Amino acid sequence: MRKPNVDWGATGQRLGGHPPSLTAGWLRPADATFETLRLQADAASGLPREEIMAPLLIGYARVSTDGQDLTAQRDALSRLGVSAERTYVDHGLTGTNRERPGLREALAACRAGDTLVVAKLDRLARSLPDAREILEDLTRREIKLSIGGSIHDPTDPVGRLLFNVLAMVAEFESASSAYAPKRACA
């Protein structure tokens, strides 16, 4: 630990009870945001920055009915490196329903540099407009998307193209499965 030094200030004056290294750059609580406080606490921890700010894998799984099981999706997310504590789920909600609390929590848990992980794209979104809205949010916040282990960087033009193609396929599969029973009845 650093020993106190009376000549802490540039003018030779003592700066309160703390050396400048502990006061410089710190915000008063009224001025601080959660992010700045977290960064300051991380810096004060003494851990290497790469350990503190290591990107996280945040998982999301969804089933459309309460009778369906999430085990296969949870297992897939685990194989992709997502811890159970960082997996968010929705039960009994269709992909076209935008009121998905698990997805909202998963997106809220992501920060710039993190990766949102889903086993399949149709678990994230079933319509192209919904997929694009989620992609725009991920792009704005600099969050990557992993679909079944394939990383899509939404800030990269090729990543955006591939994501949009996959979203169109997911929407087509959803529409086809809804259309098949109607066709069988005709």
C-alpha positions as CSV (number, residue, x, y, z in Angstrom):
1,M,0.0,0.0,0.0
2,R,1.2,3.5,-0.8
3,K,2.4,5.6,2.1
4,P,0.9,9.0,2.6
5,N,2.8,11.9,1.0
6,V,2.1,15.4,2.3
7,D,3.0,17.0,-1.1
8,W,0.2,15.4,-3.1
9,G,-1.0,18.4,-5.1
10,A,0.8,20.1,-8.0
11,T,1.0,23.3,-5.9
12,G,2.4,21.4,-2.9
13,Q,-0.9,21.5,-1.0
14,R,-2.4,18.5,0.6
15,L,-5.6,17.4,-1.2
16,G,-8.0,16.4,1.5
17,G,-7.6,13.0,3.1
18,H,-6.9,10.9,0.0
19,P,-4.1,10.9,-2.5
20,P,-5.0,12.1,-6.0
21,S,-4.7,8.5,-7.4
22,L,-7.8,7.7,-5.4
23,T,-9.8,10.8,-6.1
24,A,-8.9,11.7,-9.7
25,G,-11.6,10.8,-12.1
26,W,-14.1,9.5,-9.6
27,L,-17.6,10.9,-9.9
28,R,-19.8,12.1,-7.1
29,P,-22.7,9.7,-6.7
30,A,-25.2,12.3,-8.0
31,D,-23.2,12.5,-11.3
32,A,-22.5,8.8,-11.6
33,T,-24.3,6.3,-13.8
34,F,-24.3,2.5,-13.2
35,E,-21.8,2.0,-16.0
36,T,-19.3,4.5,-14.7
37,L,-19.6,3.2,-11.2
38,R,-19.0,-0.3,-12.4
39,L,-16.0,0.7,-14.4
40,Q,-14.5,2.6,-11.4
41,A,-15.1,-0.4,-9.1
42,D,-13.5,-2.7,-11.7
43,A,-10.5,-0.4,-12.0
44,A,-10.1,-0.3,-8.2
45,S,-10.2,-4.1,-7.9
46,G,-6.7,-4.4,-9.2
47,L,-7.6,-7.3,-11.6
48,P,-6.3,-7.1,-15.2
49,R,-8.7,-5.3,-17.5
50,E,-9.2,-8.4,-19.7
51,E,-10.4,-10.4,-16.8
52,I,-12.8,-7.7,-15.6
53,M,-14.2,-6.7,-19.0
54,A,-14.2,-10.2,-20.6
55,P,-17.1,-10.5,-23.1
56,L,-19.9,-12.6,-21.8
57,L,-22.0,-15.2,-23.5
58,I,-25.7,-14.6,-22.8
59,G,-28.1,-17.4,-23.7
60,Y,-31.8,-17.2,-24.7
61,A,-34.2,-20.1,-25.1
62,R,-37.9,-20.1,-25.9
63,V,-40.7,-22.7,-26.2
64,S,-44.1,-21.8,-27.7
65,T,-46.2,-23.8,-25.4
66,D,-46.1,-24.7,-21.7
67,G,-46.0,-28.4,-22.6
68,Q,-42.8,-28.1,-24.5
69,D,-39.4,-28.9,-22.9
70,L,-36.4,-26.5,-22.9
71,T,-33.9,-29.3,-22.1
72,A,-32.6,-29.6,-25.7
73,Q,-32.1,-25.8,-26.0
74,R,-30.5,-25.5,-22.6
75,D,-28.1,-28.4,-23.5
76,A,-27.2,-26.7,-26.8
77,L,-26.5,-23.4,-25.1
78,S,-24.4,-25.2,-22.5
79,R,-22.4,-26.9,-25.3
80,L,-21.9,-23.5,-26.9
81,G,-20.3,-22.2,-23.6
82,V,-23.3,-20.4,-22.0
83,S,-23.5,-20.9,-18.3
84,A,-26.9,-21.8,-16.8
85,E,-26.8,-18.6,-14.7
86,R,-26.6,-16.5,-17.9
87,T,-29.4,-18.3,-19.7
88,Y,-32.8,-16.6,-20.0
89,V,-35.9,-18.4,-21.0
90,D,-39.5,-17.8,-22.1
91,H,-42.2,-20.5,-21.7
92,G,-45.4,-20.6,-23.7
93,L,-44.7,-17.6,-25.8
94,T,-44.7,-17.6,-29.6
95,G,-41.8,-15.9,-31.5
96,T,-44.3,-13.4,-32.9
97,N,-45.2,-12.2,-29.4
98,R,-42.9,-9.3,-28.6
99,E,-43.8,-9.4,-24.9
100,R,-41.1,-11.9,-24.0
101,P,-39.7,-11.1,-20.6
102,G,-36.9,-13.7,-20.9
103,L,-35.7,-12.0,-24.1
104,R,-36.0,-8.6,-22.6
105,E,-33.9,-9.7,-19.6
106,A,-31.3,-11.4,-21.9
107,L,-30.9,-8.3,-24.0
108,A,-30.7,-6.1,-20.9
109,A,-27.9,-8.4,-19.6
110,C,-25.8,-7.9,-22.7
111,R,-23.2,-5.1,-22.9
112,A,-21.0,-4.0,-25.8
113,G,-18.7,-6.8,-26.8
114,D,-20.9,-9.6,-25.4
115,T,-22.5,-12.3,-27.5
116,L,-26.2,-13.2,-27.4
117,V,-26.4,-17.0,-28.0
118,V,-29.4,-18.9,-29.3
119,A,-29.6,-22.5,-30.4
120,K,-31.7,-21.6,-33.5
121,L,-32.8,-18.4,-35.0
122,D,-36.5,-19.3,-34.9
123,R,-36.1,-19.4,-31.1
124,L,-35.2,-15.7,-31.2
125,A,-37.7,-14.4,-33.8
126,R,-40.2,-15.9,-36.2
127,S,-40.8,-12.8,-38.4
128,L,-38.4,-10.8,-40.5
129,P,-39.5,-7.4,-39.0
130,D,-39.0,-8.8,-35.4
131,A,-35.6,-10.2,-36.3
132,R,-34.6,-6.9,-37.9
133,E,-35.7,-4.9,-34.8
134,I,-33.6,-7.2,-32.6
135,L,-30.7,-7.0,-35.0
136,E,-30.8,-3.2,-35.0
137,D,-30.7,-3.2,-31.1
138,L,-27.7,-5.5,-31.1
139,T,-26.0,-3.4,-33.8
140,R,-26.5,-0.2,-31.9
141,R,-25.2,-1.7,-28.7
142,E,-22.3,-3.6,-30.4
143,I,-23.4,-7.0,-29.4
144,K,-22.7,-10.1,-31.5
145,L,-25.2,-12.9,-32.1
146,S,-24.3,-16.6,-32.1
147,I,-26.8,-18.8,-33.8
148,G,-26.0,-22.5,-33.1
149,G,-22.3,-21.6,-32.7
150,S,-22.0,-19.5,-35.8
151,I,-21.1,-15.9,-34.8
152,H,-22.8,-13.1,-36.7
153,D,-21.4,-9.6,-36.1
154,P,-24.3,-7.3,-36.9
155,T,-21.8,-4.4,-37.4
156,D,-20.3,-6.2,-40.3
157,P,-22.1,-6.0,-43.7
158,V,-21.7,-9.7,-44.4
159,G,-22.9,-10.6,-40.9
160,R,-26.0,-8.5,-41.5
161,L,-26.6,-10.1,-44.9
162,L,-26.3,-13.6,-43.5
163,F,-28.6,-12.7,-40.5
164,N,-31.3,-11.3,-42.9
165,V,-31.1,-14.4,-45.1
166,L,-31.5,-16.7,-42.0
167,A,-34.4,-14.5,-40.7
168,M,-36.2,-14.8,-44.1
169,V,-35.7,-18.6,-43.9
170,A,-37.1,-18.7,-40.3
171,E,-40.1,-16.6,-41.4
172,F,-40.7,-18.9,-44.3
173,E,-40.5,-22.0,-42.1
174,S,-43.0,-20.4,-39.7
175,A,-45.4,-19.5,-42.5
176,S,-45.0,-22.9,-44.1
177,S,-45.8,-24.8,-40.8
178,A,-48.9,-22.6,-40.3
179,Y,-50.0,-23.1,-44.0
180,A,-49.5,-26.9,-44.0
181,P,-52.5,-27.8,-41.8
182,K,-54.8,-25.4,-43.8
183,R,-53.7,-27.1,-47.0
184,A,-54.4,-30.6,-45.6
185,C,-58.0,-29.6,-44.7
186,A,-58.7,-28.3,-48.2
